[in-house]
């Protein structure tokens, strides 16, 4: 009799709290995977950065020596300095994908004939692999048969070896990366535009708002969540850029196109020495830079929401 009453009590407790428990049951597998494959490796990288290890032998504890080496490389304007500088350039130019994606989304959010074809054309870069994008732009920039130099030849301009020029190579790779990144931001804004309140737009029109005023005061405030996601994803994409550099230049010429993610790969896993601890130190620096930007945007969003 007591056992059956206890079971009945447990069942009634579960039914009372079913709406609270059910979401956590669905989230638990994802949280476990995130903890094992994302959170745990982050702490492992912090720990590994304090050791000197070649990946096979005994790890030697060296404290902050790997970070001291990074500091001296940065001070001497060596490889780490070049990688950091290129990451700053990537970050500054990659943010152009956000306004570009917004204006393309505004154009595609029209009810005109053939708009589905235009949407497919602009969406196309998003579904292409980064490897394919890198190969396509490598052919595009080729100084012998590339379309870029064919086009410049029409105006009597000589061939330009974009990927072989130390001053142009980083900008050429970034331009290739902007193609799919703009498409991604466009998709975010298209989704956000579908959620824009038509009543607010109609009220704005009655008050005489149109053009820039309509965009700035009515549409953009409602697109704040999409803008936040676009900023976070774009910043992370710029800071962890690796695929295009590996495919298009392998860090060349003379290491001038390397970024932190590719430099980390070079020192940890390539022929440069299997310095796992040093590579982990680069990963930690990259992670902290990302966290600074993400924390700033989260704080900005929280402040705005609290203000409203």
KAJO-V601070 format. One record per residue. N is the residue number from 1. RES is the residue in three letters. PSI is psi in degrees with one decimal (none if undefined). Layout:
N|RES|PSI + N|RES|PSI
This chain:
1|UNK|-41.5 + 2|UNK|-41.2 + 3|UNK|-45.5 + 4|UNK|-36.2 + 5|UNK|-36.6 + 6|UNK|-41.2 + 7|UNK|-42.4 + 8|UNK|-39.5 + 9|UNK|-43.1 + 10|UNK|-43.5 + 11|UNK|-42.2 + 12|UNK|-37.3 + 13|UNK|-42.1 + 14|UNK|-41.1 + 15|UNK|-37.1 + 16|UNK|-33.3 + 17|UNK|17.3 + 18|UNK|-42.5 + 19|UNK|-28.1 + 20|UNK|-37.6 + 21|UNK|-39.4 + 22|UNK|-46.9 + 23|UNK|-39.1 + 24|UNK|-32.7 + 25|UNK|-37.9 + 26|UNK|-33.5 + 27|UNK|-24.8 + 28|UNK|-48.0 + 29|UNK|-43.7 + 30|UNK|-40.4 + 31|UNK|-41.2 + 32|UNK|-45.7 + 33|UNK|-42.0 + 34|UNK|-40.7 + 35|UNK|-41.2 + 36|UNK|-41.4 + 37|UNK|-7.5 + 38|UNK|-58.7 + 39|UNK|-48.3 + 40|UNK|-45.6 + 41|UNK|-30.6 + 42|UNK|-48.0 + 43|UNK|-34.1 + 44|UNK|-37.4 + 45|UNK|-41.6 + 46|UNK|-44.9 + 47|UNK|-44.4 + 48|UNK|-29.5 + 49|UNK|-12.5 + 50|UNK|6.6 + 51|UNK|157.6 + 52|UNK|116.8 + 53|UNK|136.0 + 54|UNK|5.5 + 55|UNK|-11.7 + 56|UNK|-48.8 + 57|UNK|-160.6 + 58|UNK|132.4 + 59|UNK|136.9 + 60|UNK|125.8 + 61|UNK|123.6 + 62|UNK|5.5 + 63|UNK|-129.3 + 64|UNK|17.7 + 65|UNK|-37.1 + 66|UNK|-37.3 + 67|UNK|-32.4 + 68|UNK|-40.5 + 69|UNK|-40.1 + 70|UNK|-40.2 + 71|UNK|-44.7 + 72|UNK|-34.1 + 73|UNK|-39.4 + 74|UNK|-41.6 + 75|UNK|-37.6 + 76|UNK|4.7 + 77|UNK|43.1 + 78|UNK|-155.0 + 79|UNK|-43.1 + 80|UNK|-37.8 + 81|UNK|-44.8 + 82|UNK|-44.2 + 83|UNK|-42.4 + 84|UNK|-44.0 + 85|UNK|-43.5 + 86|UNK|-35.3 + 87|UNK|-36.7 + 88|UNK|-41.6 + 89|UNK|-44.0 + 90|UNK|-45.6 + 91|UNK|-45.1 + 92|UNK|-44.5 + 93|UNK|-30.2 + 94|UNK|-27.1 + 95|UNK|-14.6 + 96|UNK|-21.0 + 97|UNK|-26.6 + 98|UNK|-55.7 + 99|UNK|-34.0 + 100|UNK|-44.8 + 101|UNK|-35.7 + 102|UNK|-47.9 + 103|UNK|-33.4 + 104|UNK|-40.5 + 105|UNK|-39.5 + 106|UNK|-37.2 + 107|UNK|-42.0 + 108|UNK|-11.9 + 109|UNK|30.6 + 110|UNK|155.8 + 111|UNK|75.3 + 112|UNK|164.6 + 113|UNK|133.8 + 114|UNK|11.5 + 115|UNK|-28.8 + 116|UNK|-35.1 + 117|UNK|-43.4 + 118|UNK|-40.6 + 119|UNK|-41.4 + 120|UNK|-40.6 + 121|UNK|-41.5 + 122|UNK|-27.5 + 123|UNK|-24.5 + 124|UNK|-45.7 + 125|UNK|-28.0 + 126|UNK|-31.9 + 127|UNK|-2.8 + 128|UNK|141.3 + 129|UNK|148.7 + 130|UNK|-30.7 + 131|UNK|-44.2 + 132|UNK|-42.5 + 133|UNK|-44.1 + 134|UNK|-42.6 + 135|UNK|-43.3 + 136|UNK|-46.1 + 137|UNK|-26.0 + 138|UNK|-41.9 + 139|UNK|-38.3 + 140|UNK|-38.2 + 141|UNK|-8.2 + 142|UNK|128.8 + 143|UNK|-14.8 + 144|UNK|-44.6 + 145|UNK|6.5 + 146|UNK|148.5 + 147|UNK|-31.1 + 148|UNK|-47.5 + 149|UNK|-27.2 + 150|UNK|-41.0 + 151|UNK|-43.1 + 152|UNK|-32.0 + 153|UNK|-28.0 + 154|UNK|-33.6 + 155|UNK|13.1 + 156|UNK|17.4 + 157|UNK|142.5 + 158|UNK|164.4 + 159|UNK|140.0 + 160|UNK|121.8 + 161|UNK|84.3 + 162|UNK|-48.5 + 163|UNK|-7.7 + 164|UNK|-1.8 + 165|UNK|124.2 + 166|UNK|-29.8 + 167|UNK|-16.9 + 168|UNK|-20.8 + 169|UNK|-44.4 + 170|UNK|-42.0 + 171|UNK|-35.2 + 172|UNK|-41.2 + 173|UNK|-40.8 + 174|UNK|-40.7 + 175|UNK|-38.5 + 176|UNK|-39.3 + 177|UNK|-28.7 + 178|UNK|-25.9 + 179|UNK|-58.0 + 180|UNK|-29.7 + 181|UNK|-37.2 + 182|UNK|-39.7 + 183|UNK|-37.8 + 184|UNK|-44.6 + 185|UNK|-36.5 + 186|UNK|-42.7 + 187|UNK|-41.2 + 188|UNK|-43.9 + 189|UNK|-33.5 + 190|UNK|-42.1 + 191|UNK|-41.2 + 192|UNK|-36.5 + 193|UNK|-29.6 + 194|UNK|-21.2 + 195|UNK|1.0 + 196|UNK|135.1 + 197|UNK|114.4 + 198|UNK|-24.8 + 199|UNK|-36.8 + 200|UNK|-37.6 + 201|UNK|-44.0 + 202|UNK|-39.3 + 203|UNK|-38.1 + 204|UNK|-39.9 + 205|UNK|-39.6 + 206|UNK|-30.4 + 207|UNK|1.7 + 208|UNK|8.5 + 209|UNK|131.2 + 210|UNK|163.6 + 211|UNK|-126.1 + 212|UNK|-39.4 + 213|UNK|-41.7 + 214|UNK|-43.6 + 215|UNK|-46.3 + 216|UNK|-41.1 + 217|UNK|-19.0 + 218|UNK|-48.3 + 219|UNK|-50.3 + 220|UNK|-40.7 + 221|UNK|-32.9 + 222|UNK|-15.1 + 223|UNK|12.0 + 224|UNK|-43.8 + 225|UNK|-41.2 + 226|UNK|-38.1 + 227|UNK|-40.2 + 228|UNK|-48.0 + 229|UNK|-41.4 + 230|UNK|-42.8 + 231|UNK|-48.2 + 232|UNK|-48.4 + 233|UNK|-39.7 + 234|UNK|-42.3 + 235|UNK|-44.6 + 236|UNK|-42.4 + 237|UNK|-38.8 + 238|UNK|-39.4 + 239|UNK|-27.7 + 240|UNK|22.0 + 241|UNK|128.4 + 242|UNK|-48.6 + 243|UNK|-51.9 + 244|UNK|-38.9 + 245|UNK|-41.7 + 246|UNK|-39.6 + 247|UNK|-41.6 + 248|UNK|-37.3 + 249|UNK|-18.2 + 250|UNK|36.3 + 251|UNK|-9.1 + 252|UNK|-179.8 + 253|UNK|136.2 + 254|UNK|33.6 + 255|UNK|11.2 + 256|UNK|-12.2 + 257|UNK|3.4 + 258|UNK|147.4 + 259|UNK|178.5 + 260|UNK|-43.1 + 261|UNK|-40.6 + 262|UNK|-36.7 + 263|UNK|-37.7 + 264|UNK|-43.7 + 265|UNK|-41.3 + 266|UNK|-47.2 + 267|UNK|-21.7 + 268|UNK|-35.2 + 269|UNK|-1.9 + 270|UNK|-164.9 + 271|UNK|2.3 + 272|UNK|-6.6 + 273|UNK|-3.4 + 274|UNK|49.6 + 275|UNK|85.1 + 276|UNK|-41.8 + 277|UNK|-39.9 + 278|UNK|-41.6 + 279|UNK|-38.6 + 280|UNK|-35.5 + 281|UNK|-40.2 + 282|UNK|-41.9 + 283|UNK|-38.7 + 284|UNK|-43.9 + 285|UNK|-43.6 + 286|UNK|-40.9 + 287|UNK|-42.4 + 288|UNK|-37.3 + 289|UNK|-45.0 + 290|UNK|-44.2 + 291|UNK|-34.0 + 292|UNK|-46.6 + 293|UNK|-46.0 + 294|UNK|-41.6 + 295|UNK|-38.0 + 296|UNK|-44.1 + 297|UNK|-36.9 + 298|UNK|-41.9 + 299|UNK|-39.2 + 300|UNK|-43.8 + 301|UNK|-41.4 + 302|UNK|-41.3 + 303|UNK|-42.1 + 304|UNK|-42.9 + 305|UNK|-38.0 + 306|UNK|-33.8 + 307|UNK|-31.7 + 308|UNK|none
